[in-house]
Amino acid sequence: MFAFGWIYPHFLETSSYLPYLYAAPIGTIPCPTLIIVIGTPLIMDGLGSRTWYAILGLSGLLYGIMGVAYLYLLLDWVLIIGASMILIKAFAKKLNQPKIEIVTGA
């Protein structure tokens, strides 16, 4: 996901592959930016926040569905798949939450 967002190929027409490494519209267009932001915690296996995963997943689904349905960008299927993966990870797996122990003096 991260690598695909980095070289998001939709807005660049070139005969060489080298410009894809520095000309991706990261930070200016929501879809490649969301792909990278969703790919990062998937690589790092979490940030420990179910809420953050839900926000990323729902945002990715929204932009991905809009891109595929209204703008006819088939590349946004990658965003939909990544958003679905992070939503599944958020709700299916118990994230590493710190355990709170109550210590009583005896």
Helices and strands as residue ranges (DSSP letters): H 2-6, G 18-21, H 30-44, H 50-69, H 76-92
